[in-house]
């Protein structure tokens, strides 16, 4: 059973920074995509950032230039560095492991990020 654990959330003032961590119970080598998603109350979960197995990155326009995703396969961990946080970044942040088309994916339990104005 693959387990995914997010950590690093918390309460921060606008303009502050947080680093989220996503640690998998299996090797992250070979996982096609690892993504960070977020979900605000009464909204759908949305993709924030994703990193592929070859290291390429993609970001939602709302976080470009502020958030950086990275992966450390030696630690089976993916990070999301969040800088210049804004109140609209407040959400529960989830990590997703995607093994590719036809394979199941795995979610963590989420970590709350709250940005005060």
C-alpha positions in Angstrom: 0.0 0.0 0.0 1.5 3.3 -1.1 1.3 6.0 1.5 1.7 9.7 0.9 2.3 12.2 3.7 2.2 15.9 3.3 3.6 18.3 5.9 4.7 21.9 6.3 1.4 23.7 6.3 0.5 26.3 8.8 -0.5 29.9 9.4 1.5 32.7 7.8 1.1 36.4 7.1 0.7 37.7 3.6 4.1 38.0 2.0 5.5 35.1 4.0 6.8 31.8 2.9 6.2 28.1 3.6 7.8 24.9 2.3 5.5 21.9 1.9 6.9 18.4 1.9 5.4 15.3 0.3 7.0 12.0 1.3 6.1 8.7 -0.3 6.4 5.2 1.3 7.8 4.0 -2.0 10.6 5.2 -4.3 9.6 8.3 -6.3 11.9 7.1 -9.1 9.7 6.2 -12.0 6.7 8.1 -10.9 5.6 9.9 -14.0 4.1 13.0 -12.4 4.0 14.3 -8.8 1.7 17.2 -8.3 0.6 19.6 -5.7 -3.1 20.4 -5.7 -5.1 22.7 -3.5 -8.7 22.9 -2.5 -10.5 25.9 -1.1 -13.8 25.5 0.7 -16.7 24.7 -1.6 -14.4 24.6 -4.7 -12.9 21.9 -6.8 -9.4 20.7 -6.3 -7.0 22.4 -8.6 -3.6 21.7 -9.8 -0.9 24.1 -8.5 2.3 22.6 -9.7 3.6 19.4 -11.2 7.0 17.8 -11.7 7.6 15.0 -14.1 10.1 12.1 -13.9 12.5 14.0 -16.1 12.4 17.0 -13.8 10.3 19.3 -16.0 8.0 21.6 -14.1 4.7 23.2 -14.8 2.7 25.7 -12.7 -0.7 27.3 -12.6 -0.6 30.9 -13.7 -1.7 32.1 -10.3 1.5 30.8 -8.7 4.1 31.3 -11.4 7.1 33.2 -10.1 6.1 32.6 -6.4 6.0 28.8 -6.0 8.7 26.2 -6.9 8.3 22.5 -7.0 11.3 20.2 -6.7 11.9 16.5 -6.0 14.5 14.6 -4.1 14.3 11.0 -5.2 16.9 9.9 -2.7 14.5 11.0 0.1 11.3 10.0 -1.8 10.1 13.5 -1.2 8.7 16.4 -3.3 8.7 19.9 -2.1 6.7 23.0 -2.8 8.4 26.2 -1.8 5.8 28.9 -1.6 7.0 32.5 -1.4 5.1 35.8 -1.3 2.0 34.1 -0.1 -1.4 35.7 -0.6 -4.7 35.2 1.3 -6.1 33.6 -1.8 -3.5 30.8 -1.5 -5.3 29.7 1.6 -6.4 26.1 1.0 -5.8 22.5 1.9 -2.8 21.3 -0.2 -2.6 17.8 -1.4 0.1 15.7 -3.0 -0.6 13.3 -5.8 1.5 10.5 -7.2 0.6 9.7 -10.8 2.2 6.6 -12.4 0.7 7.4 -15.8 -2.1 6.4 -18.1 -3.8 3.3 -17.0 -2.3 3.2 -13.6 -3.9 4.3 -10.4 -2.7 7.4 -8.6 -2.3 8.1 -4.9 -3.2 11.0 -2.7 -2.1 12.2 0.7 -4.4 13.5 3.5 -3.6 17.1 2.8 -2.0 19.9 4.8 -3.7 23.2 5.6 -2.2 26.5 4.5 -3.7 29.7 5.9 -2.5 33.1 4.8 -3.7 36.0 6.9 -4.0 39.5 5.4 
